Amino acid sequence: MPRIIDYPVVLRQLESEGLKCQYFNSGSFGFADLSVAQVRGWVGPPDETIRDEMRRFARGVGEPYVDRLVSRALRAWKLVLSGNVWVMPASHWSFELEHGNGAWLPGLLGEIGIDPNCFMGLTNAAAIEFQLAEEQAFRRLIEGLLDGLVASDFTLAFPGRKTVCTLHHHKQLWWMTMDDLIARGLDAIE
């Protein structure tokens, strides 16, 4: 069953890998030195809001968008980034559950065995951790997020692998890594 990782543990781990929290207590992380980070974007529907300098990193996935993004994310996790994965809001749980996605997110958390009350009022981005054996719960969560998000983003973090992925509300996955082998592995995912 997925478990909750307290935010101070998340922050300490990701900062030790050269990642920087973009907003206080949030789950939005990027590398402090972007010049050495490698970026890959998997994009669903056409999106004119993608910044020009980022378009060269984007690759379309074709329809059905959510199914293909979920399938690729699972392959990347199992084949390239083997190990635990953390899922957290790019903002914080209180916002997501009370304002951002309160109509459907508590039900989705319940489906994967997480009591949404654990996050009510929590003004940080504690992570939900999945182990490889919990593939179905992870699949259901990211599928539900990609289907349901309309304004918020979530982050997938891979502790110990210097890699994060923004699960973007425009049905996109934006990967950032410091590891050449992981970048090449992501390139090979179809």
Buried (B, 14 or more C-beta within 10 A) or exposed (E): EBEBBEBEBBBEBBEEBBBEBEEEBBBBBBBEEEEEBBBBBBBBEEBEEBEEEEEEBBEBBEEEBBEBBBBBBBBBBEEBBEEBBBBBBBBBBBBBBEEBBEEEBBEBBEEBEBEBEEBEEBEBBBBBBBBEEBEEBBBBBBBBBBEBBEEBBBBBBBBEBBBBBBBBBBBBBBBBBBBEEBBEBBEEBE
